[in-house]
Amino acid sequence: MQVSDMVLPDLPLGVVGFYTNETVPRSQPVIGIAFSSCIHMYRNMKIFYKYYLPTVEFNTCEMEVWKQLMDPLNHNTEVIAALTESFKSIPEKVLSTQSRNFLAMSEDQQLEYLEHLTELPSRKVPEIACIATLKMQSVDRYSVSCLVVGSEDGEVIVLETQTFTQIAQAKVCTVKKTPCYMVTTGLFNVDYRITIATREKSVCVLKREWPEGRLLFSTDEHIIAMEVMTADNSIMVICTDHTMACYSKKGKKQWSMNLEHRPVAMTLVPVVHLGVTLTAVALASGHVHLYDGKARRDTLFVRDVVSVMKFGQLGQEEHVLIIVTGGGNLMLKILKRTADFNAHSAGVEATASAAIAQKPWLIPKKSKLFLEQSLRERENAGMMHEVFQLELNRLRLLAAKTLLEAHMKCDNSIGSGAMEPVRLTAEVEGLGPVFRVGLIIENTSSDKAVIGLSILFHVHTSNYKVSHPYIKVPLISPGSKLKFPTKVEEVFEENINPDVFFRTVTGQGGEAALVKVLLLKHGRSAPVLAATVQMPPTDPMMLPYEKLQSTQNFEHNT
């Protein structure tokens, strides 16, 4: 249902949503809408702040032309026409908006405009080309973000969203390029990467503390849309020549494919529970193709030309594809929870993979080094076989020793096979000498309950004392877990040696500094699971004053 309807002052160039603080209860997000040279901030569907890009100095040649135009002696048609040609000799990217508007006027309008112009324009307002957001210090969904603005002058400006002040500025590239799409990854306070697609058929990258970006690669035709894969930062682009290509994060082309029709939009479709990230590409024919790399996994038909797509959470639904068409329609496509995008379920034929498997290998020619190596192997075949058998037997012996040691210690914290489907974990809390050992027993089975378990602590009584060395475990339902906290106290003698406090760190304590936890099963002679807990050293400041005095007496005696 439509919530509100607002009249915008100008044609919007981009819309982003972000949070400005992490207070609890959480505040409403801010919507930033970019216009010609300013950004309007809306909260609760009401404007509360306007940010204007900082002005820049005019080009020297352009300023000289304006000085001559301001002279009343030059206010005639012939001189204005000659000076207008001087404007046209300046590259259009460098020209200000005021100069471009002056060139679009007729001769009478130019003369009238100069007569009413009272002061010489000295600074120009840059135009916004694109806008994006970048997380500040956390990847959490509701964490604070900053605004990333790309201008027509080839500048990238980063704004802090609480005070709306400029915190970073850089150029897109060494050669002036105009950004049209930006994709941000990372965190501003840690390390970030801004991938920028430009109108000059190229893609640049900008990283933290770089004064200017670097060119990654160039395309043959103009770029329609760009996305960055979250797994390996590879870059997916669709171009006006009906192609979709993938580039590595260093700009190396990995693959390219031709599309059936002209692409118009693209977005990523991350399906977390399946561990796959698809790429949705909308075509001018009204079809939306879902690709996993180069393989097509599914196809939608929306009966209209897609204008923009976005995939994410909407309300209680975690996987929703939002489509806005050129006819003004809003479509919501909810992904089924039983959806499967592997090759078999998607109906992809195996002939393509079989053809790849039958492709001949590129075996290099036999070099002189290869021939010498093969001759050496034939001459010393017996000795090489003996060395190989010796190393193989040594590896088998090491594996057998490791297996025997693990069997003697019974350090298996996860049950599998014929054992109970349980997991045992332990955590130690406290500074000493009294520690709190929390044991967590989890039933990993989805349909089987566990009963008849008990916990037994095995410690050296001269070093540690357990308050409840034997604990009976009640029934554990499938998929649930239970926690059993137990107090373990470190025992000291009357005359304490100061080295005792560091025995667990230096390793002098040996097995005496370990606490072994055994999970027993009724009716079995061997423990089901076992876990060894390395106890931390006791903080000397936590001991009573009498114990500290005995420590000092020990030092005096020694």
Salt bridges, closest charged atoms under 4 A:
GLU57 OE2 - ARG123 NH1 2.62
GLU85 OE2 - LYS88 NZ 3.72
GLU152 OE2 - ARG199 NH2 2.94
GLU200 OE2 - LYS93 NZ 2.60
GLU209 OE2 - ARG208 NE 3.98
GLU260 OE1 - HIS289 NE2 3.95
GLU260 OE2 - ARG296 NH2 2.89
ASP292 OD2 - ARG297 NH2 3.94
GLU317 OE1 - ARG337 NH2 3.66
GLU391 OE2 - ARG394 NH1 3.64
GLU405 OE2 - LYS409 NZ 3.48
GLU420 OE2 - LYS521 NZ 3.58
GLU420 OE2 - ARG524 NH2 3.88
GLU427 OE2 - LYS483 NZ 3.00
GLU429 OE1 - ARG436 NH1 3.30
GLU442 OE1 - ARG423 NH1 3.20
GLU489 OE1 - LYS465 NZ 3.95
GLU490 OE2 - ARG503 NH2 2.64
